[in-house]
């Protein structure tokens, strides 16, 4: 059998609430964001008012401790780059350079709008996530490089026909 739920008045907003069953003997604030913030502030005030806690993060010893920790953990605060999931490097390949087909394009399109998937927001979003940029020229350069790499892998490209300057992929 379960215990009957008791209601409690919030110390911040003074509205009645049902405390969480796991912490009902200690919960004094309801779960609204403003009351949770007030609970956190009150908790910090209580902790700082205890003897010895007021200067816990101050003083030369603490400064030295933090400096040593930062030295032993370089780059901890720096933003971590997304891991590179690049495939192996592929050199320019040609299946049969003497053979030509009307289905194979010889030159890369010049603008972002010329790509088959460039109008698809998911494709543009994916490129911007890979590059970390939302600039259209960066997305266009990466799209050109992806198209070039795909053609190289499939053997559709003759290296001397491409004369574009592309930005390297991550």
Protein Blocks (a to p, Z undefined) as FASTA:
>chain_A
ZZdddddddfklopacdddfklmmmmcbdfbfklmmmmmmmmmmmmmmpghjlmmmgcjk
lmmmmmmmmmmmghklpccddddfbdcddddddfblmbccfkbcfbdcfbfklpmklmpm
klmmmmmmmnopabfklmmmmmmmmmmmmmmmnopacfklpccdddddZZ
